[in-house]
């Protein structure tokens, strides 16, 4: 549990750094940030409470499969969007809110590749460019990580040395990602997301 807690505390600043790096793409998305952010925050509280009260291995076997499913969704996203074109916007919006809440639960509990799951979900329920959705994803991941981190700092033990190292690396990585990520095409960005998510899933499977 200490590892998950410290990882979440460390990733919070990186997610905020990524959101700031993509602030240009966040233009006109204030309402989305507020509405979906509230769902992400609520989910993170639930996920954090679950982590504090359940063994850390409860969802461990499910996480790699969940990440690989999200990677597959990123790959077929354009096709899914076309298939769902006739679905009422209200239904998609409702599904998106529930999905973001559940991803927030996942982020508060475990968090690995939370961004991959979010980008897969947002790309299906929101009609917008991948870069703008990536910016929104950074905000939602930042909200989930920050809310869960505050909870953990208040009531749990944090390995501050590890958390600070993760924070430093994630802040720098987020700024580099924002600087160069917006320059690549949606196809390449989609490929990068899938490769990173798959690599995380493989590492987690190997750990088991």
C-alpha positions in Angstrom: 0.0 0.0 0.0 2.8 2.4 0.8 4.1 2.0 -2.7 0.8 2.9 -4.3 0.3 5.8 -1.9 3.7 7.3 -2.5 3.3 6.8 -6.3 0.0 8.7 -6.3 1.5 11.6 -4.2 4.4 11.8 -6.6 2.3 11.8 -9.8 0.0 14.6 -8.7 2.5 17.4 -9.5 3.4 15.8 -12.8 -0.3 15.7 -13.9 -0.7 19.4 -12.9 2.4 20.2 -14.9 1.1 18.4 -17.9 -2.2 20.3 -17.7 -0.3 23.6 -17.5 1.8 22.6 -20.5 -1.4 22.0 -22.5 -3.2 25.1 -21.3 -3.5 26.4 -24.9 -5.5 23.3 -25.8 -7.7 23.7 -22.8 -9.2 26.9 -24.2 -13.0 26.6 -24.3 -13.0 23.5 -22.1 -13.7 25.1 -18.7 -17.1 23.5 -18.4 -15.8 20.1 -19.3 -13.0 20.4 -16.8 -15.4 21.4 -14.0 -18.0 18.7 -14.7 -15.7 15.8 -15.5 -13.2 17.0 -12.9 -15.9 16.7 -10.2 -16.5 13.1 -11.3 -12.8 12.4 -11.3 -12.4 13.9 -7.8 -15.4 11.9 -6.4 -14.0 8.7 -7.9 -10.5 9.4 -6.5 -11.9 9.7 -3.0 -13.6 6.4 -3.3 -10.5 4.8 -4.8 -8.3 6.2 -2.0 -10.6 4.9 0.7 -10.6 1.4 -1.0 -6.8 1.4 -1.0 -6.6 2.3 2.6 -9.1 -0.4 3.6 -8.4 -3.3 1.2 -5.3 -5.3 0.5 -3.2 -3.8 -2.3 -3.4 -7.0 -4.4 -7.2 -6.9 -4.7 -7.2 -5.4 -8.2 -3.6 -6.2 -9.1 -4.6 -9.1 -11.4 -7.2 -7.0 -13.2 -5.0 -4.0 -13.9 -2.9 -5.3 -16.9 -6.0 -6.5 -18.7 -7.8 -3.2 -18.1 -4.8 -1.3 -19.5 -4.6 -3.5 -22.6 -8.4 -3.1 -23.1 -7.9 0.7 -23.0 -5.1 0.4 -25.5 -7.4 -1.6 -27.8 -10.0 1.1 -27.4 -7.5 3.8 -28.5 -6.7 1.8 -31.6 -10.4 1.3 -32.7 -11.5 4.8 -31.4 -12.2 6.3 -34.9 -14.3 3.2 -35.8 -16.2 3.3 -32.5 -16.9 7.0 -32.9 -18.4 6.4 -36.4 -20.5 3.5 -35.0 -21.8 5.7 -32.2 -22.6 8.7 -34.3 -26.3 8.1 -34.1 -26.4 7.6 -30.3 -28.1 10.5 -28.5 -25.5 12.9 -27.1 -27.1 12.8 -23.6 -26.5 9.0 -23.4 -22.8 9.4 -24.4 -22.4 12.3 -21.9 -23.9 10.2 -19.1 -21.7 7.2 -20.0 -18.7 9.6 -20.1 -19.5 10.9 -16.6 -19.8 7.4 -15.2 -16.6 6.3 -17.0 -14.6 9.2 -15.6 -15.9 8.5 -12.1 -14.8 4.9 -12.4 -11.5 5.9 -13.8 -11.1 8.3 -10.9 -11.7 5.3 -8.6 -9.0 3.4 -10.4 -6.7 6.4 -10.2 -7.2 6.8 -6.5 -6.6 3.1 -5.9 -3.9 2.2 -8.3 -3.3 4.8 -11.0 -0.9 3.1 -13.4 -1.7 4.2 -17.0 -4.7 6.1 -15.8 -4.1 8.5 -18.7 -4.4 5.7 -21.3 -7.8 4.7 -19.9 -9.0 8.3 -19.8 -7.9 9.2 -23.4 -9.6 6.0 -24.6 -12.8 6.9 -22.8 -12.8 10.6 -23.7 -12.1 9.9 -27.4 -15.3 7.9 -27.6 -17.7 10.2 -25.7 -16.4 13.6 -26.7 -16.2 14.8 -30.3 -13.0 16.8 -30.3 -9.3 16.7 -31.5 -7.0 14.2 -29.9 -4.7 17.0 -28.7 -7.5 18.8 -26.9 -8.7 15.5 -25.3 -5.2 14.9 -24.2 -5.2 18.2 -22.5 -8.5 17.4 -20.7 -7.1 14.0 -19.8 -4.2 15.7 -18.0 -6.6 17.8 -16.0 -8.7 14.9 -15.0 -5.7 12.7 -14.0 -4.3 15.7 -12.1 -7.5 16.1 -10.2 -7.7 12.4 -9.3 -4.0 12.2 -8.3 -4.2 15.4 -6.3 -7.4 14.6 -4.4 -6.1 11.1 -3.6 -2.7 12.5 -2.6 -4.3 14.9 -0.1 -6.3 12.1 1.4 -3.2 9.9 1.7 -1.0 12.7 3.2 -3.7 13.3 5.9 -4.3 9.7 7.0 -1.6 7.4 5.6 2.2 6.9 5.5 4.0 8.4 2.5 7.6 7.4 1.6 8.6 11.0 0.9 11.9 10.2 -0.7 10.4 8.1 -3.4 7.4 10.5 -3.8 9.7 13.5 -4.3 11.7 11.6 -6.9 8.6 10.6 -8.8 7.3 14.1 -8.6 10.5 15.6 -10.0 10.6 13.1 -12.9 6.9 13.5 -13.6 7.0 17.3 -13.7 9.9 17.3 -16.2 8.4 14.5 -18.3 5.0 16.3 -18.4 6.6 19.5 -19.7 8.6 17.7 -22.3 5.5 15.8 -23.3 3.5 19.0 -23.7 6.3 20.7 -25.7 6.8 17.9 -28.2 3.5 16.0 -28.0 1.4 18.8 -29.6 3.7 18.8 -32.6 3.1 15.2 -33.6 0.1 14.0 -35.7 -2.9 12.3 -34.1 -1.9 9.0 -35.7 1.5 9.1 -34.1 0.2 10.3 -30.8 -2.3 7.4 -30.8 0.5 5.0 -31.5 2.6 6.4 -28.6 -0.3 6.1 -26.2 -0.8 2.4 -27.2 2.9 1.6 -27.0 3.3 3.2 -23.6 0.1 1.5 -22.2 1.1 -1.9 -23.6 4.6 -1.5 -22.0 3.1 -0.7 -18.6 0.8 -3.7 -18.9 3.7 -6.0 -19.8 5.7 -4.7 -16.8 2.8 -5.4 -14.5 2.3 -8.9 -15.8 6.0 -9.6 -15.5 5.9 -8.4 -11.9 3.2 -10.9 -11.1 
